Amino acid sequence: MPTPLQPLESPEQVSLTIRLRRATASFLGIGPGNTSHREKLLSAIGAFIGILCLNLAAPQLWGEAGMLIATSIGASTVLLFAIPHGPLSQPWPVLLGYSVSAAIGVSCARFIPDPALAAACAVGGAVLAMHYLRCLHPPGGAAALAAVVGGEQVRALGYDYLLSPILYNALLMVAVAVAFNIWFRHRRYPTHLSHIGTRTPVATKAGAAGTGQQVTHEDMAWALQQMDLYVDVSPEDLCELFELAGEHARDSTAAEVAIVPDAYYSNGLTGFQWQVLRVEEIADAGNERRARVYFQVVHGPSLGEHSSLPLKDFRQHARVRVRREQGHWIREAAGR
């Protein structure tokens, strides 16, 4: 098992600009884009149609009293059309998340005299209830807050606030999301519709991950539970992702990786140990015993640093030849 390569140069010789840029991006959570231009455009068109339909069907939403409610619906629109397969975007979280949050908000506004305390209790109570009811939907917090700070017109609605505008508009948005996304197989909403007739139960073939064991839906669900964090991805999507990655690895050549200048290689590790190396030069390339590889670390530990290794030692770290595509490092196709 290889380990991250250590540089020959001292930290003072490393580009501080590169380190700072990567560290800042990692801290802020600036990741590479995972979607195509077509997918981004479809998300924007869907959001446009959703809000337009809502405006035509519920013009009262755009009055002064409904402004806070409108902002929460706008947030839901992003989830329904930009992340239609996300667990937070499914009909149960949208409909029940809004309803239970609105009910808690109205109750807090009615029974807690202090507005600041009522607002805090409304949002905190909504988050707790949505967690336990498995209907976590972030805009639900806005619906709970609006019931407290939305003014006298909102307060006057009482528990009717749950039906209109909250549940009525949530139902309308879900209906538009279903109607729009149904035309695109990869975007069909709810997620269940995208799986009908297109998938079989997923389990990785033996040895796909080097373990000789199958990874199933139950394994993915267990792993998510062990993380004890809410991750906006379903076990089904994780299984499909794992299967696609395994197929890609199996389809790639198992032959020894050719080491050539100006090419990129991964050490094949995962997590924080993963490195990508760029070969700058191979000295004495014609002599296998004396050949030496000069390289730079372009991703991972020791980022930006230059080093060198004998060719036979470098091969132990250059397990996969890779290329950068749409912000990701992917395995180079065989024969390229």
N, C-alpha and C positions, 0 to 999 in steps of 0.2 A: 504494500500500500504506500503510494508516494505521499510526501508531505509538502506543504508549501515551500517553494524555494526561498532561500535566504540570499540577500544581495551581497555582493562584494563591496559595494560602495557604502560610505557612511551616510547617516540620515541627512547630514548637512549638504550632501551632493544631490539630493533628490529634489525634484521640482515641487516647491511648496504650493505653487499655483494648482497643480494637478491634484495634490493631496487635499487642499482646501476645497476645491470644487467638488470632488467626489464625496468628501466628508459632509459638506453642506447639503448636497443632494440626498445623501442617505439619511441625514438627521431630519430633513424636512419631508422626506417621503416622496421625493420626485423620482418616479419610476419611468421606464421606457413605455411608449405607447404600445398597447397590445392589439389595437384594432386598425383595420384598413380605413382609407379615406371614404370608401363606400359606406362602411358601417357608421362612421362619424356623421356622414351626411344623412343617412337614414334616421339616426337618433334625433338630429335637429329637425328633420321634416316631421317626424312623429310628434315631437314636442309642440311644434307649430300647430299641427292639426288638432292635437289634444286641447290646447288652450283655446283655439278658435272655436271648437265645438262647445267647450264649457262656457265661453263667453256668449254664444248664441243661445244655449239652452238655459243658462242661469245668469241673466244680466244683473240680477240683484247682488251677485257676488262682488261686483266691482264698485259698489257704493262705499261710502266712508266706513260704515259699520262692518263691511265684509272684507276690508283690506287685509287684516291680519289672517283671516281665513284663506284669502287668495294666495298669500305667500306660502302657506303650508301646502296648498294644492300645487303650486309651482314646483315646490321641492319634490312632491310625489311624481310629478311629470318627468323630472330628471331620472328618477329610479325606474319608472315604468317603460320609458322609451330608450334610455341610454344603457340600462342594466336590466333588461327584461327577464333574464334568467337568474338574477340574484335572489337569495332567500328573502331579503327585505322587500322585494318588489312583488311578491306573489299575492293573489287575491286575499287570502286569509290575513296576512299582516296588514294589508291596506285597509280592508273593510273593518275587521275587528280592532285593529290598532287605532284607527280613527275613532271608532265608536266608544271603546272603553276609555280612551284618553279624554274624549269630550265629556263623557259621563263623570269622570273624576274631576275634570275642570269645573263643570257646573256645580258639583257638590261642594268643592272647596270655595267657590265664589259665594255660594249660598250660606255656608255654615261657618266660615272663618272670616271674622270681621276685618282683620288686618290685611290689606291688599298684598303687601310684600310677602307675608307668611303664606297667604292663600296661593299666590303664584308659585312659590317654591314648593309647597305641598302638592300642587296640581301637577307640575312637571315631574317631580320625584315620584309621586304616586303612579303617574302614567307609565314611567319607565319600569317600575317594579311590576305593575300589572301586566304590561306587555311581555316582559320576560317570562313570567309564570304562565301566561296564556299562549306562549310561543307565537306571538304576533308582533314582534318588534318592528316598528316602522317609524323612523326618525321624525317625519312630519307630524306624527301623532302628538309629540311633545308640544309642537306649535299650536295644535288644536286645543290642547289642555290649557295652554297659556292664554290663548285668545278668549277662552270662556271667562277668564278672570280679569284681563286688562282690556277687553274689547269694547268697553263702554256700556252705557245704559241700554242701547239697542240690542246688544248681544245678551246682556243679563236678563232683559225682558223676555227673551225667548224661553228661558228656563230649560227644561229637559227637551223641549222641542228642538233645541239647538242640535241634538244628536241626529234627528231625522233630516232637517233642512236648516242650514245648508250642508252639514257635515256628511252624513251618509249618502244623501242624494248626489252630491258632487263626487264622492269617492266611487260610487257605483258607476257614474257616468264616465269617470276617468278609466276605470277598469274595462268598461265596455269598449271605449275607443281604443285602448291598448290591445285588446283581443282582436278587434276588427282590423287594425293597422298591421300588427305583427303577423297575423295569420298568412299574409301573402309571401312571407319570407321564411322558408323552412328552418333556417338556423336561428330565427328570432321568435318563433311561435310562442305565444303567451296564453295561458300560464305555461311553465316549463314542461308540464306533463304532455302538452300537445306536441312539443318538438320531439318527443321520444316515441310517440305512437307510430308503429310501422317502420321505424328507421333504425331501431337499436335492438340488440340482444343483450342478455345479462352479461355484464363485463367482469372479466377476471383475467389478470395477466397470465400469459403462458408460463409454464415452469421455467425458471431460470431467467426470466425477463429482467429481473432486478438483481440477478446474481445470487438469489437466495434459494432457488429451487422450490419456492412456495408460491401459491396463488394469493394475490391481494384482491380482496372482495369488497363489496359495498360495506359489509359489517366491519371490516378492518379500518376502512376510511372513517366510518362513523365513530369507531372507538378512538382513533387517533385524534379526531376533532374534540372528542369529549376529554381526552387527556390534556389537551392544550388549555382547557378551562377558559377559553376566550370565545367571544362571538366572532366567527369568521364568515364573511359574506360570500360563501360558496357552499354548494350542497355536496353531500357525499357522492351523488350520482355524477356530478360534473367532475369531481376529483377522480373518480374511477375512470371516467372517459379520458381525462387528461393523462392519467397514469398509463392507460392502455395505449393511447396514441404515442406517448413517449417511448413505451416499450417496443411498439412496432417499428418506430423510427430507428431505434437502436439495433433491433434485429435485422433490419433491412440494410444497415450500413456494413461496409466491408470489415471483416475481422483480420485482414492482412496487416502486417507491420506498417505503421504510419511512416511515410516518407518525410524526411526532414529537409526542407528547402528554405532558402532565404526569402524574406518578406512574406512569410506565411504565419498564421496564428495557430496556437495549440493550447488545448486545455489539459489540466492535470487530472481531470475526471472526478475530482472530489465534489462535495456538496457543501452548501452553507457557507460559513465564513472561511473555510479552507480552500474554496474554489479559486483557482488562478487561471488567467489567460496570458500566454507568453507570445511575444512577437520575435521571430528569429531575424536578427539584423545581418549576421554574417556567419559563414562557416569557414574557419581557417583549416587549411590542409584537408579539404573535403575529399580528395582522392585517396587519402590514407585513413582507413577506418580506425586504426589504433591511435593515430595522432590527431585526428580531426577534433576540432573544438568549436562549440557553438556559442556565439555571442548573442544575447537576447535582452529584451526589456519586458518587465512585468506591466501589462496594460490593464489588468483587472485583478482585484483581490489583494491579499497581503503583500506588502512591499511594493505597492502601486507606484509606477513611474521609475523604479530603480533598474539599473543595468547590471548584468552579471554574465558569467560564462561558465560552461561545464564541458567536460569531454563528451563527445557525441554519444557514446554508449550510456553515460549517466543521464544525459538529457532525454534520451528515449524513454527512460523510466517515468519521466514527468510529462512528456508529450504523448499522452494516451489517446487524444482525439484531436484531429485537425478541425478547426472551426472557422467560421466567417461571421461577420456582423451583418444582420439583416433586420431592418425595421426596429433598431434599438436593442436587439437581442443577439447573443452569441449562440449560433446553432451549428450542429455537426455538418462538416463539409460533405457533400455528396460524393459517393465513390467514383473514382475515375477523373475527378476534377483536379 
